[in-house]
Amino acid sequence: MDTFDNLHQALRVLYTEMMPLCSDMTAVAKGIAGLGALFYVAYRVWQSLAKAEPIDVFPLLRPFAIGLCILFFPTIVLGTMNAVLSPIVRGTNGILESQVLDMEQLKKDKDAIEREKMLRNPDEAYLVSDEAFDKAIDDLGWSPSDLATMAGMYAQRSWYKLEQSIQKAFLNLLELIFQAAALVIDCLRTFFLIVLSILGPIAFAFSVFDGFQNTLITWLTRYISIYLWLPVSDILSSILAKLQVLMLQKDIADMAADPNYIPQGTDGIYITFMLIGIVGYFTIPSVAGWIVQAGGMGNYGQNVNSSAMRGTSVASGTVGAAAGNITGKILKR
């Protein structure tokens, strides 16, 4: 899946390349913030004078602090937030990479053990080894019974290869959908972060006006919540990878303890995990919203979850029959 890794990396580069564009909004934001600061300060000074109260200078510093953030928005705001949140992304990505590496190695070990077991069994060795197949054919004669045995061996070997090819193609299809779901979430995340970053100075400028103070907090919570989509996605993938690691470790231990042990339904369970992961990816916006409550994202989360449910129904209808057939064959082996 190097192509998907390259696309994910391209999204990171896209976000970095688009960040300087927020400076283009600074001039407009400064004008809006300046007008808002004028009304903000004038109203409070007039109110204090009208009530014959001393002027409280500290609240009047708020527009100037926001103006300072607008003036140096890429450095003070985005730079600080990304510096704080980036370690979270690196930490969860490190967890995912370690689990994936363990899973890939265990898969190779399990396949090697299964192949060795089949090679030790004369009735199955010819299915996985060309040398064993050629030797078995050479040992047969030309009697009618030997010719029938030879034809049966060719048929069994062809059916075994066909079955393995179908299983591999189906698993590759599910892995493709799984990776595509992750890419969709990453694309949406990058799009939202770019929009929030470019128009961030405008949001800060409007927060100077009375009645729009919550705009600043809303912008911050939305940015943090969407930024956390990637760590939540990595955690979900890590959980699925860890489950597969535990299953593979159990199968390997059982095969080592019992030479006659044959894993049952491993590929069928792997298919189930893929389907769970596909659905789980579309729940990431809701899960990230539990960490940092972002106002206004509820409707989007509901739409994403509804889309996930509809997509799952379509996927189930499309591949359900194939999954049932393949899993049934796996379980019978």
HELIX and SHEET records of a PDB file:
HELIX    1   1 ASP A    2  MET A   18  1                                  17    
HELIX    2   2 MET A   19  MET A   25  5                                   7    
HELIX    3   3 THR A   26  ALA A   50  1                                  25    
HELIX    4   4 PHE A   58  LEU A   61  5                                   4    
HELIX    5   5 ARG A   62  LEU A   71  1                                  10    
HELIX    6   6 PHE A   73  GLY A   79  3                                   7    
HELIX    7   7 THR A   80  ARG A  120  1                                  41    
HELIX    8   8 PRO A  122  VAL A  128  1                                   7    
HELIX    9   9 ASP A  130  ASP A  139  1                                  10    
HELIX   10  10 PRO A  144  ILE A  198  1                                  55    
HELIX   11  11 GLY A  200  PHE A  206  1                                   7    
HELIX   12  12 ASN A  214  TYR A  227  1                                  14    
HELIX   13  13 TRP A  229  ALA A  257  1                                  29    
HELIX   14  14 THR A  266  TYR A  281  1                                  16    
HELIX   15  15 ILE A  284  ILE A  291  1                                   8    
HELIX   16  16 GLY A  298  LYS A  332  1                                  35    
END                                                                             
